[in-house]
Amino acid sequence: MKIKVKIILSFSLIAISLIVLFAYYVSYFTRDSLQTKFFHRLEENARIVGEHIVQNDEYNNQIYYEVKRKYLKQLSEGKDYYLRIVKGSNQLRIRPDLPMPSEFYQTAIEEGKAIYLHNKVSYLALYFEDKQHAENLLVISEGIDDYGHGEQKDLDQTLLTGGLISLVFIIGLAFYFANRILNPLKVLNDELEKVNIATLDHRLTNKFSSEGDEIDQLYTNYNSMLDRLDIAVQLQKSFIGNASHSLRTPLTIIGGEAELAQQQIDLSHDAQQSIDTIIHHTNRMKFMIKDLLVMSSLGSQRKIKDVLPVRIDELLFEVIKTETELNSNCKVQFDLSNIPEDSDDLLVKANPDLFYIAFSNILSNAIKYGSNEPVKVLLEFDAEHIIIKIIDKGIGIPEKDLANIYYSFFRASNVGEIYGNGLGLVLARNIFILHDVQLALETQENKGTSVTVKIPKPTF
């Protein structure tokens, strides 16, 4: 789950919980307050009825109707009951048809008052000592608090509506604050995805928070990290470039002296094999230094220089011609069956020298590791790309080595004595990255390798 979703959910759940608790608190205590007030009204009603009865000589049902609601507003569905209790006893002479349990009557007689709520009907009983008669009086007032229930319903409806509106508002606030909090991290993450050897000079400016806070410190640390990386990369490039230049001169001298010695001694001389070995390894070192110099040059470039319109078919022809001349035993099949009629569709924007090196390295690998089988070069097209596929049926690459093929000087475990320095594919990939070209590789050990290069169609 993303942090943004966690923040929104956490913020919303906390706020909703507080709203629900507040609404429950208000609803519960309002209901309790309205119920208490209604019981007070019932008590006042029962007291008026009871006092009127015990102060008169006649006490029959007619008395109730004479004093009923004399001082109070009419209670909804209100009724009053009065019962006679033998003095000194807590037993009813006649049990009325009411829903209260026996404990209700006993509490009223012993404590003087009792209340009971059944569904929506409220009952309140008051016990009076009647000195004028042989029996005491128990008055029970019954009523439904329509006003209170209406108020409670309106309040609950208001709380519900307000809660739903607050919920929408809270979720909106949660999204706003989540975006506001995480936007600096999103910008930083986007920049991290763009970081490569060509963008180490780019620095971030904190536009989201005040100086010295956590976000500002994070941006400062990020920029400091880039400073250190840039210094390290520049030192590495400088070392590679200087070392390569320093090695070229002595290697050239060694190679030249070895070739001169080879010409001056007899072919049957014992030193002939040693001289051949010196020349062979000197040439290998020259190729390696050349690749290192190109890689060093690429690493120091922030953008590709000398970009020109290049006919990709002509460039591939040159690469194939050169590689087949160097490897006369290998056959390269160039498939142009899908070539478009308009020659402008064959144009790409690239540095021709770098593209030549990249495709030359890929084709050279296909020939070297192709087990002397024909290598196919396909030129294809789709709506947005020019696609080049270079396919061989050679030794392939073991699956365990695939994760390391783009590391400098790495060679697959099955190459054996086949010459190579582990820089060709890495160099090609770096060239294509700087040109925004996609490079993909599919391989299976002992069945071959297919390299696909997708070049975006240019706009001129």
C-alpha positions as CSV (number, residue, x, y, z in Angstrom):
1,M,0.0,0.0,0.0
2,K,1.4,3.4,-0.9
3,I,2.2,6.0,1.7
4,K,-0.3,8.4,0.2
5,V,-3.1,5.9,0.6
6,K,-2.0,5.1,4.2
7,I,-2.1,8.8,5.1
8,I,-5.5,9.3,3.5
9,L,-6.9,6.2,5.3
10,S,-5.3,7.0,8.6
11,F,-6.4,10.7,8.5
12,S,-9.9,9.8,7.4
13,L,-10.4,7.0,10.0
14,I,-9.2,9.2,12.9
15,A,-11.4,12.1,11.8
16,I,-14.4,9.8,11.2
17,S,-13.9,8.1,14.6
18,L,-13.9,11.5,16.3
19,I,-17.0,12.6,14.5
20,V,-18.8,9.4,15.3
21,L,-17.8,9.6,19.0
22,F,-18.9,13.3,19.1
23,A,-22.2,12.5,17.4
24,Y,-22.8,9.6,19.8
25,Y,-22.0,11.7,22.8
26,V,-24.3,14.5,21.7
27,S,-27.1,12.1,20.7
28,Y,-26.8,10.0,23.9
29,F,-26.8,12.9,26.4
30,T,-29.5,14.8,24.5
31,R,-31.7,11.8,24.6
32,D,-31.0,11.3,28.3
33,S,-31.6,15.0,29.0
34,L,-34.9,15.0,27.1
35,Q,-36.0,11.8,28.9
36,T,-35.1,13.3,32.2
37,K,-37.1,16.4,31.5
38,F,-40.1,14.4,30.4
39,F,-40.0,12.4,33.6
40,H,-40.0,15.7,35.5
41,R,-43.1,16.7,33.7
42,L,-44.7,13.3,34.5
43,E,-43.6,13.7,38.1
44,E,-45.2,17.2,38.3
45,N,-48.4,15.8,36.8
46,A,-48.5,12.9,39.2
47,R,-47.8,15.2,42.1
48,I,-50.7,17.5,41.2
49,V,-53.0,14.6,40.8
50,G,-52.0,12.9,44.0
51,E,-52.1,16.0,46.2
52,H,-55.5,16.9,44.9
53,I,-56.8,13.5,45.6
54,V,-55.4,13.2,49.2
55,Q,-56.8,16.6,50.1
56,N,-60.4,15.9,49.1
57,D,-63.0,13.7,50.8
58,E,-64.1,12.1,47.6
59,Y,-61.7,10.0,45.7
60,N,-63.1,8.3,42.7
61,N,-62.3,8.3,39.0
62,Q,-64.2,11.5,38.4
63,I,-61.6,13.4,40.5
64,Y,-58.8,12.4,38.1
65,Y,-60.7,13.9,35.2
66,E,-61.4,17.1,37.0
67,V,-57.7,17.8,37.9
68,K,-56.2,16.1,34.9
69,R,-53.8,18.4,33.1
70,K,-55.1,21.4,35.0
71,Y,-51.7,23.0,35.3
72,L,-49.8,21.1,32.5
73,K,-50.1,20.9,28.8
74,Q,-51.8,17.8,27.4
75,L,-49.3,14.9,27.4
76,S,-49.4,12.8,24.2
77,E,-51.5,9.7,24.9
78,G,-51.2,10.6,28.6
79,K,-53.0,8.6,31.3
80,D,-53.0,8.7,35.1
81,Y,-53.6,5.7,37.3
82,Y,-54.1,5.8,41.1
83,L,-54.0,2.8,43.3
84,R,-54.8,2.4,47.0
85,I,-52.3,0.7,49.2
86,V,-53.1,-0.6,52.7
87,K,-51.0,1.3,55.2
88,G,-48.1,-0.7,56.5
89,S,-48.2,-2.9,53.4
90,N,-46.2,-2.9,50.2
91,Q,-48.6,-5.1,48.3
92,L,-51.1,-3.8,45.7
93,R,-54.7,-4.5,46.3
94,I,-55.4,-4.5,42.6
95,R,-52.7,-5.1,40.0
96,P,-53.3,-2.8,37.0
97,D,-52.8,-4.1,33.5
98,L,-49.6,-2.3,32.9
99,P,-46.2,-3.6,31.6
100,M,-44.2,-2.7,34.7
101,P,-42.7,-5.5,36.8
102,S,-43.5,-6.0,40.5
103,E,-40.2,-4.4,41.5
104,F,-41.5,-1.1,40.0
105,Y,-44.3,-0.9,42.5
106,Q,-42.2,-2.0,45.4
107,T,-39.6,0.6,44.6
108,A,-42.3,3.3,44.4
109,I,-43.9,2.3,47.8
110,E,-40.5,1.9,49.6
111,E,-38.7,4.9,48.0
112,G,-41.6,7.2,47.2
113,K,-40.9,7.3,43.4
114,A,-40.2,4.9,40.5
115,I,-39.7,5.4,36.8
116,Y,-40.0,2.9,33.9
117,L,-39.7,3.1,30.1
118,H,-41.4,0.6,27.9
119,N,-40.9,1.1,24.2
120,K,-41.7,4.8,23.8
121,V,-44.1,5.0,26.7
122,S,-42.8,6.5,30.0
123,Y,-44.2,5.7,33.4
124,L,-43.6,7.5,36.7
125,A,-45.1,6.5,40.0
126,L,-45.4,8.7,43.2
127,Y,-46.4,7.3,46.6
128,F,-48.5,9.5,48.9
129,E,-49.3,9.0,52.5
130,D,-53.1,9.8,52.9
131,K,-53.8,10.8,56.5
132,Q,-57.5,11.3,55.7
133,H,-58.2,7.8,54.6
134,A,-57.4,4.3,55.7
135,E,-55.2,3.6,52.6
136,N,-52.3,5.4,51.1
137,L,-52.2,6.5,47.4
138,L,-50.0,5.4,44.5
139,V,-50.3,7.6,41.4
140,I,-48.9,6.4,38.1
141,S,-48.5,8.9,35.2
142,E,-48.1,7.6,31.7
143,G,-47.2,9.5,28.5
144,I,-45.3,9.5,25.2
145,D,-42.8,12.3,24.7
146,D,-43.6,13.1,21.1
147,Y,-41.9,16.5,21.4
148,G,-38.7,14.9,22.8
149,H,-38.7,12.1,20.2
150,G,-39.2,14.7,17.4
151,E,-36.3,16.8,18.8
152,Q,-34.2,13.7,19.0
153,K,-35.0,12.6,15.5
154,D,-34.2,16.0,14.1
155,L,-31.0,16.1,16.0
156,D,-29.9,12.6,14.8
157,Q,-30.8,13.6,11.2
158,T,-28.8,16.8,11.6
159,L,-25.8,14.8,13.0
160,L,-26.0,12.3,10.2
161,T,-26.2,14.9,7.5
162,G,-23.4,16.9,9.1
163,G,-21.4,13.7,9.5
164,L,-21.7,12.8,5.8
165,I,-20.8,16.4,4.8
166,S,-17.9,16.3,7.2
167,L,-16.8,12.9,5.7
168,V,-16.6,14.3,2.2
169,F,-14.8,17.4,3.5
170,I,-12.4,15.3,5.5
171,I,-11.6,13.0,2.6
172,G,-10.9,16.0,0.5
173,L,-8.7,17.5,3.1
174,A,-6.9,14.1,3.5
175,F,-6.2,14.1,-0.3
176,Y,-5.0,17.7,-0.1
177,F,-2.6,17.2,2.8
178,A,-1.4,13.9,1.5
179,N,-0.5,15.5,-1.8
180,R,1.0,18.5,0.0
181,I,3.1,16.3,2.3
182,L,4.2,13.8,-0.3
183,N,4.7,16.2,-3.3
184,P,8.3,16.9,-2.3
185,L,9.0,13.2,-2.1
186,K,7.3,12.7,-5.5
187,V,9.5,15.3,-7.0
188,L,12.6,13.8,-5.4
189,N,11.6,10.3,-6.6
190,D,11.0,11.6,-10.1
191,E,14.5,13.1,-10.1
192,L,16.0,9.9,-8.8
193,E,14.6,8.0,-11.7
194,K,16.3,10.5,-14.1
195,V,19.7,10.3,-12.4
196,N,22.4,8.9,-14.7
197,I,25.9,9.7,-15.7
198,A,24.8,12.6,-17.9
199,T,22.6,14.3,-15.2
200,L,24.9,14.4,-12.2
201,D,25.2,18.1,-12.5
202,H,21.5,18.7,-11.9
203,R,20.5,19.9,-8.4
204,L,17.2,20.3,-6.7
205,T,15.7,23.4,-5.2
206,N,13.4,23.1,-2.2
207,K,10.2,25.0,-3.0
208,F,7.9,23.1,-0.6
209,S,9.0,23.9,2.9
210,S,11.0,26.3,5.1
211,E,14.7,26.2,5.5
212,G,16.0,23.8,8.1
213,D,13.1,21.4,8.3
214,E,13.1,17.7,7.4
215,I,12.2,18.2,3.7
216,D,14.9,20.9,3.3
217,Q,17.4,18.6,5.0
218,L,16.4,15.7,2.7
219,Y,16.9,17.9,-0.4
220,T,20.3,19.1,0.9
221,N,21.5,15.6,1.6
222,Y,20.3,14.6,-1.9
223,N,22.3,17.4,-3.5
224,S,25.3,16.6,-1.4
225,M,25.1,13.0,-2.5
226,L,25.1,14.1,-6.2
227,D,28.1,16.3,-5.5
228,R,30.0,13.4,-4.1
229,L,28.9,11.1,-7.0
230,D,29.8,13.7,-9.6
231,I,33.3,14.1,-8.1
232,A,33.8,10.3,-8.0
233,V,32.6,9.9,-11.6
234,Q,34.8,12.7,-12.9
235,L,37.8,11.3,-11.1
236,Q,37.1,7.9,-12.6
237,K,36.7,9.3,-16.1
238,S,39.9,11.3,-15.7
239,F,41.8,8.3,-14.5
240,I,40.5,6.1,-17.4
241,G,41.2,8.8,-19.9
242,N,44.7,9.6,-18.6
243,A,45.6,6.0,-18.1
244,S,44.4,5.1,-21.6
245,H,46.3,7.9,-23.2
246,S,49.4,7.0,-21.2
247,L,49.2,3.4,-22.3
248,R,48.7,4.0,-26.0
249,T,52.2,5.3,-26.7
250,P,54.1,2.5,-25.1
251,L,51.8,-0.1,-26.6
252,T,52.3,1.4,-30.0
253,I,56.1,1.3,-29.5
254,I,55.9,-2.3,-28.3
255,G,53.8,-3.3,-31.2
256,G,56.0,-1.5,-33.7
257,E,59.2,-3.0,-32.3
258,A,57.6,-6.5,-32.3
259,E,56.6,-6.2,-35.9
260,L,60.0,-4.9,-36.9
261,A,61.6,-7.8,-35.0
262,Q,59.2,-10.2,-36.7
263,Q,60.4,-9.0,-40.1
264,Q,64.1,-9.3,-39.3
265,I,64.2,-12.8,-37.9
266,D,63.7,-16.1,-39.7
267,L,60.3,-17.7,-39.5
268,S,61.9,-20.8,-38.0
269,H,63.5,-18.9,-35.3
270,D,62.5,-19.9,-31.7
271,A,61.5,-16.3,-30.9
272,Q,59.0,-16.1,-33.7
273,Q,56.2,-17.6,-31.6
274,S,56.9,-15.2,-28.7
275,I,56.9,-12.2,-31.0
276,D,53.5,-13.4,-32.5
277,T,52.1,-13.6,-28.9
278,I,53.4,-10.1,-28.1
279,I,51.8,-8.6,-31.3
280,H,48.5,-10.5,-30.6
281,H,48.2,-9.3,-27.1
282,T,49.4,-5.8,-27.9
283,N,46.6,-5.5,-30.5
284,R,44.1,-6.7,-27.9
285,M,45.2,-4.1,-25.5
286,K,44.9,-1.4,-28.2
287,F,41.3,-2.4,-28.9
288,M,40.5,-2.4,-25.1
289,I,42.1,1.1,-24.7
290,K,40.1,2.4,-27.7
291,D,36.8,1.2,-26.1
292,L,37.8,2.7,-22.7
293,L,38.5,6.0,-24.3
294,V,35.1,6.0,-26.1
295,M,33.4,5.1,-22.8
296,S,35.3,7.8,-21.0
297,S,34.3,10.3,-23.7
298,L,30.6,9.2,-23.5
299,G,30.6,9.6,-19.7
300,S,31.8,13.2,-19.9
301,Q,29.0,14.2,-22.3
302,R,25.8,15.7,-20.9
303,K,24.2,15.4,-24.3
304,I,25.2,13.8,-27.6
305,K,27.3,16.0,-29.9
306,D,27.4,16.2,-33.7
307,V,23.9,14.7,-34.1
308,L,23.1,14.4,-37.8
309,P,20.4,12.8,-40.0
310,V,21.8,9.3,-40.8
311,R,20.5,6.7,-43.3
312,I,20.3,3.7,-41.0
313,D,20.5,1.2,-43.9
314,E,23.6,2.8,-45.3
315,L,25.2,2.8,-41.8
316,L,24.4,-0.9,-41.4
317,F,25.8,-1.7,-44.8
318,E,29.1,-0.1,-43.7
319,V,29.2,-2.0,-40.5
320,I,28.4,-5.3,-42.2
321,K,31.0,-4.7,-44.8
322,T,33.7,-4.0,-42.3
323,E,32.9,-6.9,-40.0
324,T,32.7,-9.4,-42.9
325,E,36.1,-8.2,-44.1
326,L,37.6,-8.8,-40.7
327,N,35.8,-12.2,-40.4
328,S,35.9,-13.7,-43.8
329,N,34.6,-17.1,-42.6
330,C,31.3,-15.6,-41.4
331,K,28.3,-14.9,-43.5
332,V,25.9,-12.0,-42.7
333,Q,22.4,-11.9,-44.2
334,F,20.9,-8.4,-44.4
335,D,17.1,-8.6,-44.8
336,L,15.7,-5.5,-46.4
337,S,12.3,-7.0,-47.4
338,N,10.4,-4.5,-45.2
339,I,12.3,-1.4,-46.3
340,P,9.9,1.6,-47.0
341,E,9.5,3.2,-50.4
342,D,10.3,6.7,-49.0
343,S,14.0,6.9,-48.2
344,D,13.2,9.6,-45.7
345,D,11.7,7.0,-43.5
346,L,15.2,5.5,-43.1
347,L,16.6,8.6,-41.5
348,V,17.5,8.7,-37.8
349,K,19.0,11.5,-35.7
350,A,22.3,10.2,-34.3
351,N,26.0,10.7,-34.0
352,P,27.1,8.5,-36.9
353,D,30.5,7.6,-35.4
354,L,29.0,6.5,-32.1
355,F,26.2,4.6,-33.9
356,Y,28.8,2.9,-36.1
357,I,30.7,1.8,-33.0
358,A,27.5,0.5,-31.2
359,F,26.3,-1.6,-34.1
360,S,29.8,-2.8,-34.9
361,N,30.2,-4.1,-31.4
362,I,26.8,-5.9,-31.5
363,L,27.5,-7.5,-34.9
364,S,31.0,-8.4,-33.9
365,N,29.7,-10.2,-30.8
366,A,27.1,-12.1,-33.0
367,I,29.9,-13.2,-35.4
368,K,32.4,-14.1,-32.6
369,Y,29.9,-16.1,-30.6
370,G,27.8,-17.3,-33.5
371,S,29.6,-20.7,-33.9
372,N,30.3,-19.8,-37.6
373,E,26.6,-19.9,-38.4
374,P,25.1,-17.2,-40.6
375,V,24.1,-14.0,-38.7
376,K,20.8,-12.3,-39.7
377,V,20.4,-8.5,-39.7
378,L,16.7,-7.5,-40.0
379,L,15.5,-3.9,-40.7
380,E,11.8,-3.5,-39.6
381,F,9.5,-0.6,-38.9
382,D,6.4,0.2,-36.8
383,A,4.4,3.4,-36.3
384,E,7.0,5.1,-34.0
385,H,10.2,3.2,-34.3
386,I,12.9,1.9,-36.7
387,I,13.7,-1.6,-35.5
388,I,17.0,-3.4,-36.1
389,K,17.4,-7.1,-35.1
390,I,20.7,-8.9,-35.1
391,I,20.3,-12.6,-34.7
392,D,22.8,-15.4,-34.3
393,K,22.6,-19.1,-33.7
394,G,25.7,-19.4,-31.5
395,I,26.5,-20.3,-28.0
396,G,24.0,-17.9,-26.4
397,I,24.3,-16.7,-22.8
398,P,23.7,-18.8,-19.7
399,E,20.7,-17.6,-17.7
400,K,22.8,-17.2,-14.5
401,D,25.0,-14.6,-16.4
402,L,22.2,-12.4,-17.8
403,A,22.1,-10.1,-14.7
404,N,25.7,-9.1,-15.3
405,I,25.9,-8.7,-19.0
406,Y,25.9,-4.8,-18.8
407,Y,28.8,-4.7,-16.4
408,S,32.2,-3.6,-17.8
409,F,34.7,-6.4,-18.4
410,F,32.1,-9.1,-17.6
411,R,32.2,-12.1,-20.0
412,A,29.8,-15.0,-20.0
413,S,30.9,-18.2,-18.4
414,N,30.6,-20.2,-21.6
415,V,32.8,-18.1,-23.9
416,G,35.9,-20.3,-23.4
417,E,38.9,-19.1,-25.4
418,I,36.9,-16.7,-27.7
419,Y,38.6,-13.3,-27.7
420,G,36.8,-10.4,-26.1
421,N,37.2,-7.8,-23.4
422,G,33.7,-7.5,-22.0
423,L,33.2,-3.9,-23.1
424,G,31.5,-4.1,-26.5
425,L,27.9,-4.6,-25.3
426,V,28.3,-2.1,-22.4
427,L,29.6,0.5,-24.8
428,A,26.8,-0.1,-27.2
429,R,24.2,0.2,-24.4
430,N,25.7,3.5,-23.2
431,I,25.7,4.9,-26.7
432,F,22.0,3.9,-27.2
433,I,21.0,5.3,-23.8
434,L,22.4,8.7,-24.7
435,H,20.4,8.6,-27.9
436,D,17.2,7.5,-26.1
437,V,17.3,4.2,-28.0
438,Q,15.9,1.0,-26.6
439,L,18.2,-2.1,-26.4
440,A,16.8,-5.5,-25.7
441,L,18.4,-8.9,-25.6
442,E,16.9,-12.4,-25.9
443,T,19.1,-15.4,-25.5
444,Q,19.2,-19.1,-24.8
445,E,22.3,-21.1,-24.1
446,N,23.5,-23.1,-27.1
447,K,20.7,-21.8,-29.3
448,G,21.7,-18.2,-30.0
449,T,21.0,-14.6,-29.2
450,S,18.7,-11.9,-30.6
451,V,19.5,-8.3,-30.0
452,T,16.7,-5.8,-30.8
453,V,17.4,-2.0,-31.2
454,K,14.4,0.3,-31.3
455,I,15.2,3.8,-32.6
456,P,12.5,6.5,-32.3
457,K,11.5,8.0,-35.6
458,P,12.8,11.5,-35.8
459,T,10.9,14.7,-36.5
460,F,12.7,17.1,-38.9
